[in-house]
Amino acid sequence: MEEKRVTAVRDLLKAPRAAAIAGIVFSILLIISLVLIRVSAPATPLDEGTWLSSSGKSIPLALNLLPFAGVAFLWFIGVLRDRMGEQEDRFFATVFLGSGLLFLAMIFTSFAVAGGLVVAYGAIPDKLLNYGTYTFGRAVAFEFGNVYALRMAGVFMVSTCTLAIRIEMFPRWMALVGYALAVLLLLSPGHLYWGPLVFPLWVLVISVHILLRNLRANAA
């Protein structure tokens, strides 16, 4: 009986640690990818495409890092759901899972279109920039990454904070900050240049908190 109790406690402590590590990996990789894109491409989707010839290795690096960030994010979602266990609320859990998957799909689509533009420019630079293909692709990538993905990130933050309060995953004040940031993402016009960094930074903060709390629990 005592052995089962020790095993149950050990399993309970492993889940938060796994979620924290996955969240940290996701946050760092996504922040690096977004920063590389931001410093290489202009803020407006109506630019003339001159950055394509001077992007160097920064954008290919960002595109290669993103899939690993996506895997870490899926792991983060899975471990958090496992942590919720019987306390999982079906309504908020559905919103939590759906918004997370939609965010990931949209950010993947945005980066994929951007990568397609880079490849197309290398093959047919004149035709890409002169026939409206570039403008369309640039606008699609911008809308997916800066409007729709950010809205889904905001919904994910709201549902996560609500569930976290119920299972006491992190302090209430952190959840309230998450609510405020989520409202910012939901109501933003989509033209906040560094707006996409809000979500991974928030995940990084709560992941570090969960990891530190788990380490202190293990030490105790």
Secondary structure, DSSP 8 states (H G I E B T S, - for coil): -HHHHHHHHHHHHHHHHHHHHHHHHHHHHHHHHHHHHHHHS-SSTTS-SGGGGT-TTHHHHHHHHHHHHHHHHHHHHHHHHHHHGGG--HHHHHHHHHHHHHHHHHHHHHHHHHHHHHHHHHH-HHHHHHSSHHHHHHHHHHHIIIIIHHHHHHHHHHHHHHHHHHHTSS-HHHHHHHHHHHHHHHHS-S--TTGGGHHHHHHHHHHHHHHHHHHHHHH-
